[in-house]
Amino acid sequence: MGREGPKRRYEKQILLLRVLEDKSFNEIGEILDKSPATMRKRFERIKKKIGEKNPEERKLDYEKGYSL
């Protein structure tokens, strides 16, 4: 397996802060030294990217009531 690139690590940080730690976009922006608007947009792109990678899993999660 290849090593994880900086962009991938950055995306994981945003996802973990938002989903697992329930941080606001303001808080994430402060932690990562970016604007809240940038964090919101990046989070939306990450969600879209995840949905494009696993459409069947996304459908199953939706049916079970899970959301990202």
Order of alpha helices (4+ residues) and beta strands (2+ residues): alpha-alpha-alpha-alpha
